[in-house]
Amino acid sequence: MDFNKYYEDRQKLVNTFLEKRLEKKGISRVDEAMAYSLLAGGKRIRPIILMATADALAVREEKRSLLWRRSR
């Protein structure tokens, strides 16, 4: 398994999740600041470590969904 490919794939998943969560908010200065902070990068390693751990432990897909929902 290529680490860089794995990381890029998971990073895309996290970015998509964050972008969808931010779409639901109104447009205000606070929302703009949150979007800037979250989408600036550098905040992807924890969720990617969670996903890698789930992969390593062969956690079933339906359980992963529960973990992901709880982390919001």
N, CA, C and O atoms as CSV, one atom per row, in Angstrom:
chain,resi,resn,atom,element,x,y,z
A,1,MET,N,N,0.844,-1.183,0.000
A,1,MET,CA,C,0.000,0.000,0.000
A,1,MET,C,C,0.888,1.245,0.000
A,1,MET,O,O,1.850,1.336,0.762
A,2,ASP,N,N,0.557,2.173,-0.845
A,2,ASP,CA,C,1.296,3.422,-0.948
A,2,ASP,C,C,0.727,4.427,0.050
A,2,ASP,O,O,-0.438,4.813,-0.046
A,3,PHE,N,N,1.547,4.847,1.003
A,3,PHE,CA,C,1.089,5.766,2.049
A,3,PHE,C,C,0.580,7.080,1.468
A,3,PHE,O,O,-0.471,7.575,1.875
A,4,ASN,N,N,1.320,7.644,0.521
A,4,ASN,CA,C,0.914,8.938,-0.046
A,4,ASN,C,C,-0.451,8.859,-0.720
A,4,ASN,O,O,-1.266,9.771,-0.581
A,5,LYS,N,N,-0.703,7.784,-1.444
A,5,LYS,CA,C,-1.997,7.595,-2.096
A,5,LYS,C,C,-3.103,7.442,-1.049
A,5,LYS,O,O,-4.165,8.054,-1.165
A,6,TYR,N,N,-2.847,6.623,-0.033
A,6,TYR,CA,C,-3.809,6.421,1.047
A,6,TYR,C,C,-4.134,7.756,1.716
A,6,TYR,O,O,-5.302,8.087,1.918
A,7,TYR,N,N,-3.100,8.515,2.057
A,7,TYR,CA,C,-3.279,9.801,2.737
A,7,TYR,C,C,-4.084,10.766,1.860
A,7,TYR,O,O,-5.000,11.425,2.351
A,8,GLU,N,N,-3.755,10.852,0.584
A,8,GLU,CA,C,-4.477,11.754,-0.322
A,8,GLU,C,C,-5.944,11.361,-0.453
A,8,GLU,O,O,-6.820,12.225,-0.451
A,9,ASP,N,N,-6.217,10.062,-0.566
A,9,ASP,CA,C,-7.606,9.590,-0.663
A,9,ASP,C,C,-8.389,9.943,0.593
A,9,ASP,O,O,-9.516,10.432,0.511
A,10,ARG,N,N,-7.800,9.699,1.741
A,10,ARG,CA,C,-8.489,9.998,3.004
A,10,ARG,C,C,-8.628,11.505,3.211
A,10,ARG,O,O,-9.628,11.967,3.760
A,11,GLN,N,N,-7.649,12.253,2.784
A,11,GLN,CA,C,-7.710,13.711,2.897
A,11,GLN,C,C,-8.879,14.265,2.082
A,11,GLN,O,O,-9.561,15.193,2.516
A,12,LYS,N,N,-9.103,13.696,0.912
A,12,LYS,CA,C,-10.244,14.116,0.088
A,12,LYS,C,C,-11.560,13.829,0.798
A,12,LYS,O,O,-12.476,14.650,0.761
A,13,LEU,N,N,-11.661,12.664,1.448
A,13,LEU,CA,C,-12.871,12.331,2.199
A,13,LEU,C,C,-13.119,13.337,3.321
A,13,LEU,O,O,-14.245,13.797,3.511
A,14,VAL,N,N,-12.075,13.670,4.053
A,14,VAL,CA,C,-12.206,14.618,5.161
A,14,VAL,C,C,-12.582,15.999,4.633
A,14,VAL,O,O,-13.459,16.659,5.191
A,15,ASN,N,N,-11.933,16.433,3.574
A,15,ASN,CA,C,-12.242,17.750,3.001
A,15,ASN,C,C,-13.685,17.829,2.528
A,15,ASN,O,O,-14.360,18.831,2.761
A,16,THR,N,N,-14.158,16.793,1.874
A,16,THR,CA,C,-15.541,16.756,1.405
A,16,THR,C,C,-16.501,16.826,2.584
A,16,THR,O,O,-17.486,17.564,2.545
A,17,PHE,N,N,-16.216,16.062,3.628
A,17,PHE,CA,C,-17.049,16.085,4.830
A,17,PHE,C,C,-17.103,17.488,5.426
A,17,PHE,O,O,-18.183,17.986,5.742
A,18,LEU,N,N,-15.948,18.126,5.581
A,18,LEU,CA,C,-15.910,19.474,6.170
A,18,LEU,C,C,-16.652,20.494,5.302
A,18,LEU,O,O,-17.391,21.334,5.816
A,19,GLU,N,N,-16.451,20.415,3.997
A,19,GLU,CA,C,-17.126,21.350,3.097
A,19,GLU,C,C,-18.642,21.190,3.170
A,19,GLU,O,O,-19.368,22.185,3.162
A,20,LYS,N,N,-19.126,19.959,3.241
A,20,LYS,CA,C,-20.572,19.732,3.345
A,20,LYS,C,C,-21.113,20.253,4.667
A,20,LYS,O,O,-22.202,20.827,4.705
A,21,ARG,N,N,-20.373,20.064,5.745
A,21,ARG,CA,C,-20.817,20.558,7.050
A,21,ARG,C,C,-20.881,22.084,7.064
A,21,ARG,O,O,-21.778,22.662,7.679
A,22,LEU,N,N,-19.953,22.726,6.404
A,22,LEU,CA,C,-19.921,24.188,6.391
A,22,LEU,C,C,-20.993,24.778,5.490
A,22,LEU,O,O,-21.417,25.914,5.705
A,23,GLU,N,N,-21.437,24.037,4.491
A,23,GLU,CA,C,-22.486,24.525,3.593
A,23,GLU,C,C,-23.788,24.781,4.332
A,23,GLU,O,O,-24.570,25.640,3.925
A,24,LYS,N,N,-24.028,24.058,5.398
A,24,LYS,CA,C,-25.293,24.147,6.115
A,24,LYS,C,C,-25.396,25.408,6.970
A,24,LYS,O,O,-26.474,25.713,7.479
A,25,LYS,N,N,-24.339,26.117,7.132
A,25,LYS,CA,C,-24.348,27.314,7.960
A,25,LYS,C,C,-24.696,28.536,7.121
A,25,LYS,O,O,-24.580,28.518,5.895
A,26,GLY,N,N,-25.120,29.591,7.793
A,26,GLY,CA,C,-25.365,30.849,7.111
A,26,GLY,C,C,-24.052,31.563,6.846
A,26,GLY,O,O,-22.991,31.131,7.297
A,27,ILE,N,N,-24.135,32.629,6.130
A,27,ILE,CA,C,-22.925,33.400,5.835
A,27,ILE,C,C,-22.819,34.528,6.857
A,27,ILE,O,O,-23.634,35.450,6.873
A,28,SER,N,N,-21.835,34.437,7.678
A,28,SER,CA,C,-21.552,35.481,8.655
A,28,SER,C,C,-20.043,35.537,8.836
A,28,SER,O,O,-19.318,34.708,8.286
A,29,ARG,N,N,-19.587,36.472,9.573
A,29,ARG,CA,C,-18.140,36.586,9.804
A,29,ARG,C,C,-17.634,35.366,10.583
A,29,ARG,O,O,-16.523,34.888,10.353
A,30,VAL,N,N,-18.456,34.877,11.494
A,30,VAL,CA,C,-18.056,33.693,12.260
A,30,VAL,C,C,-17.949,32.483,11.335
A,30,VAL,O,O,-16.997,31.708,11.420
A,31,ASP,N,N,-18.940,32.329,10.449
A,31,ASP,CA,C,-18.904,31.213,9.494
A,31,ASP,C,C,-17.693,31.316,8.578
A,31,ASP,O,O,-17.048,30.310,8.281
A,32,GLU,N,N,-17.386,32.517,8.135
A,32,GLU,CA,C,-16.209,32.715,7.276
A,32,GLU,C,C,-14.932,32.355,8.025
A,32,GLU,O,O,-14.034,31.731,7.459
A,33,ALA,N,N,-14.846,32.742,9.285
A,33,ALA,CA,C,-13.654,32.436,10.086
A,33,ALA,C,C,-13.528,30.926,10.306
A,33,ALA,O,O,-12.433,30.369,10.230
A,34,MET,N,N,-14.672,30.266,10.581
A,34,MET,CA,C,-14.641,28.814,10.760
A,34,MET,C,C,-14.189,28.128,9.480
A,34,MET,O,O,-13.356,27.222,9.516
A,35,ALA,N,N,-14.735,28.556,8.356
A,35,ALA,CA,C,-14.368,27.949,7.073
A,35,ALA,C,C,-12.885,28.155,6.792
A,35,ALA,O,O,-12.195,27.227,6.371
A,36,TYR,N,N,-12.403,29.352,7.022
A,36,TYR,CA,C,-10.988,29.649,6.787
A,36,TYR,C,C,-10.105,28.738,7.643
A,36,TYR,O,O,-9.131,28.161,7.159
A,37,SER,N,N,-10.458,28.622,8.903
A,37,SER,CA,C,-9.664,27.818,9.822
A,37,SER,C,C,-9.702,26.336,9.459
A,37,SER,O,O,-8.663,25.676,9.427
A,38,LEU,N,N,-10.886,25.816,9.189
A,38,LEU,CA,C,-11.012,24.386,8.901
A,38,LEU,C,C,-10.449,23.994,7.548
A,38,LEU,O,O,-9.840,22.934,7.409
A,39,LEU,N,N,-10.647,24.838,6.557
A,39,LEU,CA,C,-10.244,24.462,5.201
A,39,LEU,C,C,-8.825,24.877,4.856
A,39,LEU,O,O,-8.356,24.604,3.751
A,40,ALA,N,N,-8.133,25.529,5.778
A,40,ALA,CA,C,-6.766,25.975,5.519
A,40,ALA,C,C,-5.780,24.816,5.459
A,40,ALA,O,O,-4.668,24.975,4.956
A,41,GLY,N,N,-6.172,23.670,5.960
A,41,GLY,CA,C,-5.270,22.521,5.933
A,41,GLY,C,C,-4.574,22.333,7.262
A,41,GLY,O,O,-4.681,23.166,8.163
A,42,GLY,N,N,-3.863,21.234,7.369
A,42,GLY,CA,C,-3.137,20.947,8.590
A,42,GLY,C,C,-3.984,20.321,9.688
A,42,GLY,O,O,-3.472,19.989,10.758
A,43,LYS,N,N,-5.261,20.161,9.431
A,43,LYS,CA,C,-6.143,19.584,10.443
A,43,LYS,C,C,-6.717,18.263,9.958
A,43,LYS,O,O,-7.863,17.933,10.263
A,44,ARG,N,N,-5.954,17.530,9.229
A,44,ARG,CA,C,-6.456,16.297,8.642
A,44,ARG,C,C,-5.876,15.051,9.284
A,44,ARG,O,O,-6.392,13.955,9.062
A,45,ILE,N,N,-4.842,15.182,10.058
A,45,ILE,CA,C,-4.133,13.993,10.527
A,45,ILE,C,C,-4.953,13.174,11.515
A,45,ILE,O,O,-4.927,11.946,11.442
A,46,ARG,N,N,-5.676,13.798,12.431
A,46,ARG,CA,C,-6.451,13.021,13.408
A,46,ARG,C,C,-7.539,12.174,12.748
A,46,ARG,O,O,-7.622,10.978,13.024
A,47,PRO,N,N,-8.379,12.762,11.880
A,47,PRO,CA,C,-9.379,11.894,11.252
A,47,PRO,C,C,-8.752,10.816,10.370
A,47,PRO,O,O,-9.298,9.718,10.257
A,48,ILE,N,N,-7.622,11.115,9.751
A,48,ILE,CA,C,-6.964,10.110,8.911
A,48,ILE,C,C,-6.380,8.997,9.777
A,48,ILE,O,O,-6.399,7.832,9.378
A,49,ILE,N,N,-5.868,9.337,10.945
A,49,ILE,CA,C,-5.386,8.305,11.866
A,49,ILE,C,C,-6.551,7.424,12.319
A,49,ILE,O,O,-6.399,6.208,12.429
A,50,LEU,N,N,-7.709,8.027,12.581
A,50,LEU,CA,C,-8.893,7.257,12.947
A,50,LEU,C,C,-9.274,6.289,11.833
A,50,LEU,O,O,-9.575,5.125,12.095
A,51,MET,N,N,-9.261,6.771,10.588
A,51,MET,CA,C,-9.597,5.915,9.452
A,51,MET,C,C,-8.568,4.800,9.275
A,51,MET,O,O,-8.936,3.661,8.991
A,52,ALA,N,N,-7.289,5.116,9.440
A,52,ALA,CA,C,-6.234,4.106,9.298
A,52,ALA,C,C,-6.352,3.044,10.386
A,52,ALA,O,O,-6.121,1.861,10.135
A,53,THR,N,N,-6.710,3.470,11.592
A,53,THR,CA,C,-6.901,2.520,12.686
A,53,THR,C,C,-8.063,1.589,12.375
A,53,THR,O,O,-7.970,0.379,12.584
A,54,ALA,N,N,-9.168,2.156,11.870
A,54,ALA,CA,C,-10.322,1.333,11.493
A,54,ALA,C,C,-9.933,0.336,10.403
A,54,ALA,O,O,-10.354,-0.820,10.440
A,55,ASP,N,N,-9.139,0.776,9.441
A,55,ASP,CA,C,-8.673,-0.136,8.383
A,55,ASP,C,C,-7.804,-1.253,8.966
A,55,ASP,O,O,-7.971,-2.423,8.622
A,56,ALA,N,N,-6.879,-0.880,9.847
A,56,ALA,CA,C,-5.953,-1.863,10.423
A,56,ALA,C,C,-6.687,-2.897,11.275
A,56,ALA,O,O,-6.280,-4.057,11.341
A,57,LEU,N,N,-7.773,-2.470,11.928
A,57,LEU,CA,C,-8.535,-3.370,12.787
A,57,LEU,C,C,-9.685,-4.051,12.050
A,57,LEU,O,O,-10.470,-4.783,12.651
A,58,ALA,N,N,-9.777,-3.805,10.747
A,58,ALA,CA,C,-10.829,-4.387,9.908
A,58,ALA,C,C,-12.226,-4.098,10.451
A,58,ALA,O,O,-13.081,-4.982,10.512
A,59,VAL,N,N,-12.436,-2.853,10.842
A,59,VAL,CA,C,-13.745,-2.432,11.338
A,59,VAL,C,C,-14.721,-2.413,10.167
A,59,VAL,O,O,-14.417,-1.876,9.102
A,60,ARG,N,N,-15.894,-3.003,10.373
A,60,ARG,CA,C,-16.907,-3.069,9.323
A,60,ARG,C,C,-17.392,-1.667,8.964
A,60,ARG,O,O,-17.347,-0.747,9.781
A,61,GLU,N,N,-17.852,-1.529,7.736
A,61,GLU,CA,C,-18.264,-0.225,7.200
A,61,GLU,C,C,-19.364,0.429,8.036
A,61,GLU,O,O,-19.315,1.635,8.279
A,62,GLU,N,N,-20.353,-0.347,8.478
A,62,GLU,CA,C,-21.443,0.251,9.257
A,62,GLU,C,C,-20.956,0.778,10.607
A,62,GLU,O,O,-21.497,1.762,11.113
A,63,LYS,N,N,-19.957,0.150,11.188
A,63,LYS,CA,C,-19.364,0.636,12.434
A,63,LYS,C,C,-18.569,1.910,12.182
A,63,LYS,O,O,-18.551,2.812,13.020
A,64,ARG,N,N,-17.912,1.986,11.028
A,64,ARG,CA,C,-17.151,3.195,10.686
A,64,ARG,C,C,-18.073,4.395,10.594
A,64,ARG,O,O,-17.724,5.497,11.018
A,65,SER,N,N,-19.258,4.169,10.034
A,65,SER,CA,C,-20.223,5.251,9.921
A,65,SER,C,C,-20.603,5.782,11.294
A,65,SER,O,O,-20.753,6.990,11.475
A,66,LEU,N,N,-20.760,4.889,12.256
A,66,LEU,CA,C,-21.081,5.308,13.623
A,66,LEU,C,C,-19.945,6.126,14.225
A,66,LEU,O,O,-20.188,7.151,14.860
A,67,LEU,N,N,-18.717,5.681,14.030
A,67,LEU,CA,C,-17.570,6.427,14.541
A,67,LEU,C,C,-17.500,7.815,13.915
A,67,LEU,O,O,-17.256,8.810,14.597
A,68,TRP,N,N,-17.717,7.860,12.622
A,68,TRP,CA,C,-17.632,9.130,11.903
A,68,TRP,C,C,-18.724,10.094,12.381
A,68,TRP,O,O,-18.459,11.280,12.580
A,69,ARG,N,N,-19.954,9.588,12.567
A,69,ARG,CA,C,-21.052,10.441,13.035
A,69,ARG,C,C,-20.797,10.956,14.440
A,69,ARG,O,O,-21.114,12.106,14.746
A,70,ARG,N,N,-20.231,10.125,15.291
A,70,ARG,CA,C,-19.956,10.539,16.664
A,70,ARG,C,C,-18.843,11.565,16.761
A,70,ARG,O,O,-18.788,12.328,17.725
A,71,SER,N,N,-17.964,11.595,15.786
A,71,SER,CA,C,-16.835,12.530,15.833
A,71,SER,C,C,-17.224,13.937,15.395
A,71,SER,O,O,-16.402,14.851,15.449
A,72,ARG,N,N,-18.467,14.119,14.962
A,72,ARG,CA,C,-18.890,15.453,14.523
A,72,ARG,C,C,-19.171,16.351,15.688
A,72,ARG,O,O,-19.538,17.511,15.500
